[in-house]
C-alpha cells in the first residue's frame, strides 16, 4: 500500500538502520520513530515529511520505502 499525505505511519527499523541516511547522521534513532504514530504532512519525490505529535519532536524527512502505514 502506497503511503500518502495524511496517513498515520511509523518507520521500518530494518530499512532505516541500514540506509544511506543513517550512515550520514547519528544512527541512534529514537524509539518513537518505530513505536508511535506519525502523520505524513508533505511528500516530495521519494521522501515524506512526518510529524510525530505525541512527544515534542521536530518533523523528519524519511524515504517512502522506510515507512509503513500504522495499524
Contact map, one row per residue, 1 for C-alpha under 8 A:
11100000000000000000000000000000000000000000000000000000000000000000100
11110000000000000000000000000000000000000000000000000000000000000000000
11111010000000000000000000000000000000000000000000000000000000010011100
01111110000000000000000000000000000000010010000000000000000000000000000
00111110000000000000000000000000000000111110000000000000000000000000000
00011111000000000000000000000000000000111000000000000000000000000000000
00111111100000000000000000000000000000110000000000000000000000000000100
00000111110000000000000000000000000011110000000000000000000000000000110
00000011111000000000000000000000000011110000000000000000000000000011110
00000001111100000000000000000000111111000000000000000000000000000011110
00000000111110010000000000000000110000000000000000000000000000000111000
00000000011111110000000000000000010000000000000000000000000000000111000
00000000001111111000000000000000010000000000000000000000000000000100000
00000000000111111100000000000000000000000000000000000000000000000000000
00000000000111111110000000000000000000000000000000000000000000001100000
00000000001111111110110000000000000000000000000000000000000000000100000
00000000000011111110010000100000000000000000000000000000000000000000000
00000000000001111111011000000000000000000000000000000000000000000000000
00000000000000111111111000000000000000000000000000000000000000000000000
00000000000000000111111100000000000000000000000000000000000000000000000
00000000000000010011111110000000000000000000000000000000000000000000000
00000000000000011111111111100000000000000000000000000000000000000000000
00000000000000000111111111100000000000000000000000000000000000000000000
00000000000000000001111111000000000000000000000000000000000000000000000
00000000000000000000111111100000000000000000000000000000000000000000000
00000000000000000000011111111000000000000000000000000000000000000000000
00000000000000001000011011111000000000000000000000000000000000000000000
00000000000000000000000001111100000000000000000000000000000000000000000
00000000000000000000000001111110100000000000000000000000000000000000000
00000000000000000000000000011111110000000000000000000000000000000000000
00000000000000000000000000001111111000000000000000000000000000000000000
00000000000000000000000000000111111100000000000000000000000000000000000
00000000011000000000000000001111111111000000000000010000000000000000000
00000000011110000000000000000111111100000000000000000000000000000000000
00000000010000000000000000000011111110000000000000000000000000000000000
00000000010000000000000000000001111111000000000000010000000000000000000
00000001110000000000000000000000101111100000000000010000000000000000010
00000001110000000000000000000000100111110000000001111000000000000000000
00001111100000000000000000000000000011111000000001111000000000000000000
00011111100000000000000000000000000001111110000111100000000000000000000
00001100000000000000000000000000000000111110000111100000000000000000000
00001000000000000000000000000000000000011111000111000000000000000000000
00011000000000000000000000000000000000011111111110000000000000000000000
00000000000000000000000000000000000000000111111100000000000000000000000
00000000000000000000000000000000000000000011111000000000000000000000000
00000000000000000000000000000000000000000011111100000000000000110000000
00000000000000000000000000000000000000000011111110000000000011110000000
00000000000000000000000000000000000000011111011111000000000011110000000
00000000000000000000000000000000000000011110001111100000001111000000000
00000000000000000000000000000000000001111100000111110000001111000000000
00000000000000000000000000000000000001111000000011111000111100000000000
00000000000000000000000000000000100111100000000001111111111000000000000
00000000000000000000000000000000000001100000000000111111100000000000000
00000000000000000000000000000000000000000000000000011111000000000000000
00000000000000000000000000000000000000000000000000011111100000000000000
00000000000000000000000000000000000000000000000000011111110000000000000
00000000000000000000000000000000000000000000000000111011111000000000000
00000000000000000000000000000000000000000000000000110001111100000000000
00000000000000000000000000000000000000000000000011110000111110000000000
00000000000000000000000000000000000000000000000011100000011111000000000
00000000000000000000000000000000000000000000001111000000001111100000000
00000000000000000000000000000000000000000000001111000000000111110110000
00000000000000000000000000000000000000000000011100000000000011111110000
00100000000000000000000000000000000000000000011100000000000001111110000
00000000000000100000000000000000000000000000000000000000000000111111000
00000000001110110000000000000000000000000000000000000000000001111111000
00100000111100000000000000000000000000000000000000000000000001111111100
00100000111100000000000000000000000000000000000000000000000000001111110
10100011110000000000000000000000000000000000000000000000000000000011111
00000001110000000000000000000000000010000000000000000000000000000001111
00000000000000000000000000000000000000000000000000000000000000000000111
